[in-house]
Amino acid sequence: MSTRLKVLKGTRSALAPRLCDTCQSGVVRRGAADSDEHIYCTFIRREVRTRIVECNVYSDRSQPSLWELRQIAWVLDIDSRRQRIGFVRAKEWEKQHENEELIPSQLD
């Protein structure tokens, strides 16, 4: 009879990818030798000397930021006077509705 154990938050594997390589805050400088590598975190403004595999402020640089997403967003515009529904670019919508928010702060 075998016993099955599940370890939670145990020792992390050395095979886990280092987050600093793909984080927006990570600056990785590599020299000619493998040992000549320096990692700097712009978020904490310090050099990182350990292999980071879990971080609560990690931001994947391959994913677009919220600002970038808003630049390419389309808004569903409903014009009740003309009885038209259609998509417009967020910038065009903001020009037409200067006093209104694109995303309501609170839904009723």
C-alpha positions as CSV (number, residue, x, y, z in Angstrom):
1,M,0.0,0.0,0.0
2,S,1.5,3.4,-1.0
3,T,0.8,6.7,0.5
4,R,0.4,9.7,-1.7
5,L,1.6,13.1,-0.4
6,K,1.0,16.5,-1.9
7,V,3.4,19.3,-0.9
8,L,2.1,22.8,-1.1
9,K,4.6,25.7,-1.4
10,G,7.6,23.4,-1.1
11,T,11.0,23.9,-2.6
12,R,10.8,25.4,-6.1
13,S,12.3,23.5,-9.0
14,A,15.5,24.7,-10.6
15,L,13.8,24.0,-13.9
16,A,11.2,26.8,-13.3
17,P,11.8,29.7,-15.6
18,R,13.3,32.9,-14.2
19,L,10.6,35.6,-14.2
20,C,13.1,38.5,-14.6
21,D,13.8,37.5,-18.1
22,T,10.3,38.3,-19.3
23,C,9.2,40.9,-16.7
24,Q,8.7,44.5,-17.7
25,S,10.7,45.6,-14.6
26,G,13.6,43.2,-15.2
27,V,16.8,44.3,-16.8
28,V,19.2,41.4,-17.5
29,R,22.7,42.1,-18.7
30,R,24.8,39.2,-19.8
31,G,28.6,39.2,-20.5
32,A,30.7,36.8,-22.5
33,A,31.0,34.3,-19.6
34,D,27.9,32.5,-18.1
35,S,28.9,33.8,-14.7
36,D,29.0,37.4,-16.0
37,E,25.3,38.2,-15.6
38,H,23.6,41.0,-13.7
39,I,19.9,41.4,-13.1
40,Y,18.3,44.6,-11.9
41,C,14.7,45.2,-11.0
42,T,13.4,48.6,-11.8
43,F,10.3,48.1,-9.6
44,I,12.3,47.6,-6.3
45,R,15.3,49.6,-7.7
46,R,17.8,46.9,-6.6
47,E,20.1,44.3,-8.1
48,V,18.6,40.8,-7.8
49,R,21.0,38.1,-6.8
50,T,18.7,35.1,-6.6
51,R,16.7,33.2,-9.2
52,I,13.2,34.6,-9.0
53,V,10.5,32.1,-9.9
54,E,7.5,33.7,-8.2
55,C,6.8,37.5,-7.8
56,N,3.6,39.3,-6.9
57,V,4.4,42.4,-9.1
58,Y,5.4,40.4,-12.2
59,S,4.2,42.0,-15.4
60,D,4.8,40.0,-18.6
61,R,6.4,42.2,-21.2
62,S,5.0,40.1,-24.0
63,Q,1.4,41.1,-23.1
64,P,0.1,44.6,-24.0
65,S,-0.4,47.1,-21.1
66,L,-3.8,48.5,-20.2
67,W,-2.8,51.8,-21.9
68,E,-2.0,49.9,-25.1
69,L,-5.2,48.0,-25.0
70,R,-7.2,51.2,-24.7
71,Q,-5.4,52.7,-27.7
72,I,-6.7,49.9,-30.0
73,A,-10.1,49.4,-28.3
74,W,-13.4,49.8,-30.2
75,V,-16.5,51.1,-28.4
76,L,-20.0,50.0,-29.1
77,D,-21.8,53.3,-29.7
78,I,-25.6,53.5,-29.5
79,D,-27.2,56.5,-31.1
80,S,-30.8,56.5,-30.1
81,R,-31.7,59.6,-32.1
82,R,-30.6,58.1,-35.4
83,Q,-31.4,54.6,-34.3
84,R,-27.9,53.4,-35.1
85,I,-25.7,50.9,-33.4
86,G,-22.0,50.4,-34.4
87,F,-18.4,50.4,-33.3
88,V,-16.2,53.4,-33.2
89,R,-12.6,53.8,-32.2
90,A,-12.1,54.8,-28.5
91,K,-10.4,58.1,-29.6
92,E,-13.3,59.0,-31.8
93,W,-15.8,58.2,-29.1
94,E,-13.9,60.4,-26.6
95,K,-14.0,63.3,-29.0
96,Q,-17.8,63.0,-29.4
97,H,-18.5,62.4,-25.7
98,E,-16.0,64.7,-23.9
99,N,-17.8,64.8,-20.5
100,E,-18.6,61.1,-20.4
101,E,-16.3,58.3,-19.2
102,L,-15.5,55.4,-21.5
103,I,-16.0,52.9,-18.8
104,P,-18.6,53.8,-16.1
105,S,-17.1,53.9,-12.6
106,Q,-20.1,52.2,-11.1
107,L,-22.8,50.2,-12.7
108,D,-26.4,50.8,-11.5
